[in-house]
Amino acid sequence: MNDLEAELDRASDLAVDELADAIETIGFECTRCGACCKSEEDDPHTATVFPDEVRELQSSSEGDDERDWRDVARPMPYGLDEDGSGETFEWALQTNSCGDCTFYEEDDDGRGACTVHDSRPLICETYPFSVALGGTSQPMGEAVDEAGMVRAHECEGLGRDISRADAESLAAALKERAVRELEEAIAVRDNFEPANPVPGEAVIHDSEGAKRPDGTEYGGQGGS
């Protein structure tokens, strides 16, 4: 068995009750500060979004028109050249001109809100927590607290009381995210073929294969 498959077995065996215990021990309540949705200094907001999550966000728009793929997601910037060309893996939520998540807004009092809260990706639903498994993503920055398999990353809402029901709901989402991230990693590995894009072109490798920045299938050099 390969390492990723072994980690997937571990993720599938995670006990939601134990994850909830850890979350209760650490404590958390969202203060709507918006820090996890905004750019950090000169670094634009970066949150991984799965292909099916992109499509869900596309279809969750109000009215009859679906959002364009590029309204929802952008190529994960790591590995790309400064002009955005090259090859990279997976997608990040789209950002606005300030580098904040495109779905983030603030009211007059500076309290943040997600405009697609009911359809938000798993990484947003579970922040600031992650699980200590190889092959799963960790939010930016070092963990500031840890209990069992659960790691907590910098957030002003940590240490606050959380109800058992909310802890269990968060724990279930955290397990689902861990499983999904490993399934995605395995599919990316299995579907990967070097694309060798032409200069100025970007190719994104996700669990469904190679894509262009607009989410359509990449057909080879020059997009043919």
Secondary structure, DSSP 8 states (H G I E B T S, - for coil): --HHHHHHHHHHT--HHHHHHHHHHH-B------GGGS-BTTB----EE-HHHHHHHHHTSSSS----HHHHEEE--TT--TTS-EEEESEEE-B-TTSSBTTEEE-TT--EEETTGGG--HHHHHTTEEE--TTS---SS-EEEEETTEEEES-TTBTS---HHHHHHHHHHHHHHHHHHHHHHHHHHHH-------TT-EEEEETTEEE-TTS-B--SGGG-
